[in-house]
């Protein structure tokens, strides 16, 4: 990636780093010499398989966990032992898990499972609960053009629809630290998520916060910080560009957003994922080039390339 980009007033330094039921097809990949304890899970656009790379490993040689392609939106469990992701096959989607140590993929939940009374399809952006006992994900109910949120236990039981109101669409969820609720973008459609929704898992009232700082829509993801005090999101601006913003989270309300990146012309910044109390990982793509995951320190402003040739990143455990 060329040119200069700034993060909180600091120059963006771009340096390549050196040196359930099993599926019938197996679908697993191998694991390398560095066991995964903490780092990024992601997919690559060219083959759509799930990869992980430990913080102590070689980012240019990530470990492949799947082999059949069709993988989307991986998310690392809070204990770092498992990844949940969406598998697309033809026109159908399923929720799958795979150990970060490598091994066989397992099916957690299939589209139109009988547990979903209205019919469930088009799964998206699953994420583990903090205790690792359930997964919340986006789906399309019945024949609705809108999207909803649901929860399923990691043993495949206990399906629960969290947002039965079909008038509003919901985007990628992120848990608050105690696991009592998720925060997600909300709006009239997946491409028009112009609010932030605080969704309790106990069936309580959903509350909404407005966007600010010139953000028109949440592009992909809302991410709650490890201590629950902040929210990061990729905000789409009126110019059409996407940048990373952070706001304070107080109870169910999100405060004023502050832009924390200012990428160069033609760059897009998206898919924020907290990597620490004051650190973010996020995706940068520019001019049609291969996207990469960058890591940024919100206190010092230091930014560096973490993983080249990657997309849809998730970091864990935190």
C-alpha positions as CSV (number, residue, x, y, z in Angstrom):
1,X,0.0,0.0,0.0
2,X,1.5,3.4,-0.9
3,X,1.0,7.0,0.1
4,X,0.5,8.5,3.6
5,X,-2.4,7.9,5.9
6,X,-2.9,9.4,9.3
7,X,-4.4,8.0,12.5
8,X,-5.1,10.5,15.3
9,X,-2.5,12.8,13.8
10,X,0.2,10.1,13.4
11,X,1.6,8.9,10.1
12,X,0.3,5.4,9.2
13,X,3.4,3.3,8.9
14,X,3.0,0.5,6.4
15,X,5.5,-2.3,6.8
16,X,5.2,-5.8,5.6
17,X,5.8,-8.3,8.3
18,X,8.8,-10.6,7.9
19,X,9.5,-13.8,8.2
20,X,-22.5,-30.6,17.0
21,X,-22.2,-33.0,13.9
22,X,-19.2,-33.3,11.7
23,X,-19.6,-32.4,8.1
24,X,-19.4,-35.3,5.7
25,X,-16.6,-33.7,3.7
26,X,-14.3,-33.1,6.6
27,X,-13.6,-29.6,5.5
28,X,-10.8,-29.1,8.1
29,X,-7.4,-27.6,7.5
30,X,-4.0,-28.0,9.2
31,X,-2.3,-26.1,12.0
32,X,1.3,-25.1,12.0
33,X,4.2,-24.8,14.4
34,X,2.8,-21.9,16.5
35,X,-0.4,-22.9,18.5
36,X,-3.1,-20.4,18.4
37,X,-3.7,-18.6,21.7
38,X,-4.5,-15.1,20.7
39,X,-4.7,-13.4,17.3
40,X,-6.8,-12.9,14.2
41,X,-9.2,-15.2,12.4
42,X,-10.1,-14.1,8.9
43,X,-11.0,-15.3,5.4
44,X,-9.2,-14.7,2.1
45,X,-11.2,-13.5,-0.8
46,X,-9.5,-15.7,-3.4
47,X,-10.5,-19.1,-1.8
48,X,-13.0,-18.2,1.0
49,X,-11.4,-20.4,3.7
50,X,-11.0,-19.7,7.4
51,X,-7.4,-18.8,8.6
52,X,-5.9,-18.0,11.9
53,X,-2.6,-16.4,12.8
54,X,-1.3,-16.2,16.4
55,X,0.2,-12.9,17.5
56,X,3.5,-14.8,17.9
57,X,3.3,-16.4,14.5
58,X,4.2,-15.4,11.0
59,X,1.4,-13.3,9.5
60,X,2.6,-14.1,6.0
61,X,2.0,-17.8,6.8
62,X,-1.3,-18.1,8.5
63,X,-2.8,-21.5,9.4
64,X,-5.7,-22.7,7.3
65,X,-8.6,-24.2,9.2
66,X,-11.0,-25.1,6.4
67,X,-10.5,-26.4,2.9
68,X,-13.8,-26.4,1.0
69,X,-14.3,-22.6,0.6
70,X,-17.6,-20.8,1.0
71,X,-16.7,-19.4,4.4
72,X,-17.8,-16.0,5.6
73,X,-17.5,-13.8,8.8
74,X,-15.4,-15.9,11.2
75,X,-15.5,-15.0,14.9
76,X,-13.1,-16.3,17.6
77,X,-14.5,-17.6,20.9
78,X,-13.5,-15.8,24.2
79,X,-11.4,-18.8,25.2
80,X,-9.6,-18.8,21.9
81,X,-10.4,-22.4,21.2
82,X,-13.0,-22.2,18.5
83,X,-14.1,-20.2,15.5
84,X,-17.7,-19.9,14.4
85,X,-18.5,-18.9,10.8
86,X,-21.1,-19.0,8.0
87,X,-20.8,-21.6,5.4
88,X,-22.4,-20.9,2.0
89,X,-23.3,-23.8,-0.3
90,X,-25.4,-23.0,-3.3
91,X,-28.2,-20.9,-2.0
92,X,-28.1,-22.2,1.5
93,X,-26.2,-21.1,4.6
94,X,-25.2,-22.9,7.8
95,X,-23.4,-22.0,11.1
96,X,-20.3,-24.0,11.5
97,X,-17.5,-24.2,14.1
98,X,-13.9,-25.3,13.8
99,X,-11.2,-25.6,16.5
100,X,-8.4,-23.1,16.3
101,X,-6.0,-26.0,16.9
102,X,-7.2,-27.5,13.5
103,X,-9.5,-30.4,12.9
104,X,-13.0,-31.2,11.7
105,X,-15.7,-28.6,11.2
106,X,-19.0,-29.2,12.9
107,X,-22.4,-27.9,12.0
108,X,-24.1,-25.8,14.7
109,X,-27.3,-24.7,12.9
110,X,-28.7,-25.1,9.4
111,X,-31.0,-22.8,7.4
112,X,-34.7,-23.5,7.9
113,X,-34.1,-25.7,10.9
114,X,-37.5,-26.7,12.4
115,X,-36.6,-24.8,15.6
116,X,-37.0,-21.6,13.7
117,X,-40.8,-21.4,13.3
118,X,-40.9,-18.6,10.8
119,X,-38.1,-20.1,8.7
120,X,-34.4,-18.9,8.8
121,X,-32.1,-18.3,5.9
122,X,-29.2,-16.1,4.8
123,X,-27.1,-16.4,8.0
124,X,-24.6,-13.6,8.6
125,X,-22.0,-12.4,11.1
126,X,-22.2,-14.9,14.0
127,X,-20.4,-14.1,17.3
128,X,-19.8,-16.1,20.5
129,X,-21.3,-15.0,23.8
130,X,-18.6,-14.1,26.5
131,X,-19.2,-17.5,28.3
132,X,-18.9,-19.4,25.0
133,X,-22.2,-21.1,25.5
134,X,-24.2,-19.5,22.7
135,X,-23.9,-17.7,19.4
136,X,-25.9,-14.6,18.2
137,X,-26.2,-14.2,14.5
138,X,-28.0,-12.3,11.7
139,X,-30.7,-14.1,9.6
140,X,-33.6,-13.4,7.3
141,X,-36.9,-14.7,8.8
142,X,-39.4,-16.3,6.4
143,X,-39.6,-14.5,3.2
144,X,-38.9,-11.1,4.7
145,X,-36.4,-8.8,3.0
146,X,-35.3,-7.6,6.4
147,X,-32.8,-9.2,8.8
148,X,-33.2,-10.2,12.4
149,X,-31.0,-11.4,15.3
150,X,-31.2,-14.8,16.9
151,X,-29.4,-16.8,19.5
152,X,-28.5,-20.5,19.4
153,X,-26.7,-22.6,22.1
154,X,-23.4,-24.1,21.1
155,X,-24.9,-27.6,21.4
156,X,-27.5,-26.6,18.7
157,X,-30.4,-26.2,21.2
158,X,-32.4,-23.3,22.5
159,X,-33.0,-21.2,19.3
160,X,-34.3,-17.8,20.3
161,X,-35.4,-15.0,18.0
162,X,-34.2,-11.7,19.6
163,X,-35.8,-9.1,17.3
164,X,-39.2,-10.2,16.1
165,X,-40.1,-6.8,14.6
166,X,-39.7,-7.2,10.8
167,X,-40.0,-3.5,10.2
168,X,-36.3,-3.0,11.3
169,X,-33.2,-4.6,9.9
170,X,-30.3,-5.5,12.1
171,X,-26.6,-5.9,11.3
172,X,-23.6,-7.6,12.9
173,X,-24.0,-8.0,16.7
174,X,-21.4,-7.5,19.4
175,X,-21.8,-8.6,23.0
176,X,-21.5,-6.4,26.0
177,X,-19.0,-7.9,28.5
178,X,-21.5,-9.5,30.9
179,X,-23.3,-11.2,28.0
180,X,-26.7,-9.7,28.9
181,X,-27.2,-7.9,25.6
182,X,-25.7,-7.2,22.1
183,X,-25.2,-4.0,20.3
184,X,-25.8,-3.9,16.5
185,X,-26.5,-1.5,13.7
186,X,-30.2,-1.1,12.9
187,X,-32.2,0.6,10.1
188,X,-34.5,0.1,7.2
189,X,-32.1,-2.4,5.5
190,X,-28.7,-3.9,5.7
191,X,-27.3,-1.0,3.6
192,X,-29.1,1.6,5.6
193,X,-28.2,0.9,9.3
194,X,-28.6,4.5,10.6
195,X,-29.0,3.6,14.3
196,X,-27.4,1.6,17.0
197,X,-29.6,-0.9,18.7
198,X,-29.1,-2.3,22.3
199,X,-30.8,-5.7,22.3
200,X,-31.3,-7.4,25.6
201,X,-31.2,-11.2,25.5
202,X,-33.8,-11.6,28.1
203,X,-36.6,-10.2,25.9
204,X,-36.4,-6.7,27.4
205,X,-37.1,-3.5,25.4
206,X,-34.7,-2.7,22.6
207,X,-33.3,0.8,22.8
208,X,-31.8,2.9,19.9
209,X,-29.1,5.5,19.7
210,X,-28.6,7.9,16.7
211,X,-25.4,8.1,14.7
212,X,-23.3,11.3,14.8
213,X,-20.1,12.9,13.4
214,X,-21.4,12.8,9.9
215,X,-21.8,9.0,9.9
216,X,-24.8,8.1,7.7
217,X,-24.8,4.3,8.1
218,X,-22.9,1.5,9.8
219,X,-21.1,-0.2,6.9
220,X,-20.4,-3.6,8.5
221,X,-19.8,-4.0,12.2
222,X,-20.3,-2.5,15.6
223,X,-17.7,-3.7,18.2
224,X,-18.0,-3.2,22.0
225,X,-14.7,-2.7,23.8
226,X,-13.4,-5.4,26.3
227,X,-14.5,-3.3,29.3
228,X,-17.8,-2.2,27.7
229,X,-17.0,1.5,27.9
230,X,-16.6,2.2,24.2
231,X,-18.0,1.2,20.8
232,X,-16.1,1.1,17.5
233,X,-17.8,1.0,14.1
234,X,-17.1,1.5,10.5
235,X,-19.1,4.5,9.4
236,X,-20.1,5.4,5.9
237,X,-19.9,9.1,5.2
238,X,-21.9,11.2,2.7
239,X,-18.8,11.1,0.5
240,X,-19.3,7.4,0.2
241,X,-16.0,6.6,2.0
242,X,-15.9,4.4,5.1
243,X,-13.8,5.3,8.2
244,X,-13.5,4.0,11.8
245,X,-15.3,5.8,14.6
246,X,-15.4,5.3,18.4
247,X,-18.0,6.5,20.9
248,X,-18.6,6.1,24.6
249,X,-21.1,3.4,25.7
250,X,-23.1,4.2,28.9
251,X,-25.7,1.6,29.7
252,X,-27.7,1.1,26.5
253,X,-26.8,4.5,25.0
254,X,-23.9,5.4,22.7
255,X,-22.5,8.9,22.9
256,X,-21.1,11.2,20.3
257,X,-18.8,9.4,17.8
258,X,-15.3,10.5,17.1
259,X,-13.5,9.7,13.9
260,X,-10.2,8.0,14.7
261,X,-8.9,7.4,11.2
262,X,-8.4,9.7,8.2
263,X,-7.3,7.5,5.3
264,X,-6.1,8.7,2.0
265,X,-8.1,9.2,-1.1
266,X,-9.5,5.9,-2.4
267,X,-8.9,4.0,0.8
268,X,-11.7,2.2,2.8
269,X,-11.5,1.3,6.5
270,X,-13.8,-1.3,7.8
271,X,-14.5,-4.3,10.1
272,X,-13.2,-2.9,13.4
273,X,-12.3,-5.5,16.1
274,X,-10.9,-4.6,19.5
275,X,-7.4,-6.1,20.2
276,X,-7.0,-4.6,23.6
277,X,-8.4,-1.9,26.0
278,X,-7.1,0.9,23.7
279,X,-6.2,-1.0,20.5
280,X,-8.2,-1.7,17.4
281,X,-7.7,-4.0,14.5
282,X,-9.4,-3.0,11.2
283,X,-9.4,-3.7,7.5
284,X,-7.9,-1.3,4.9
285,X,-8.4,-1.6,1.2
286,X,-7.3,0.9,-1.4
287,X,-7.8,1.2,-5.2
288,X,-8.9,-2.3,-5.6
289,X,-5.8,-3.7,-4.0
290,X,-5.8,-6.8,-1.8
291,X,-7.1,-5.7,1.7
292,X,-5.0,-6.2,4.8
293,X,-5.6,-6.1,8.6
294,X,-4.0,-3.2,10.4
295,X,-3.5,-2.7,14.2
296,X,-3.8,0.7,15.8
297,X,-3.1,2.0,19.3
298,X,-5.6,4.6,20.2
299,X,-3.4,6.2,22.8
300,X,-0.1,6.6,20.8
301,X,-1.6,6.7,17.3
302,X,0.8,4.0,16.1
303,X,-0.6,2.0,13.2
304,X,1.0,-1.0,11.5
305,X,0.1,-3.8,9.1
306,X,-0.8,-7.0,11.1
307,X,-2.0,-9.4,8.4
308,X,-1.7,-9.0,4.6
309,X,-4.2,-10.5,2.2
310,X,-7.1,-10.9,4.6
311,X,-10.7,-9.8,5.0
312,X,-13.6,-10.0,7.6
313,X,-11.2,-10.1,10.6
314,X,-12.0,-11.1,14.1
315,X,-9.6,-10.9,17.1
316,X,-9.6,-13.0,20.2
317,X,-9.5,-13.8,22.9
318,X,-9.7,-10.4,24.7
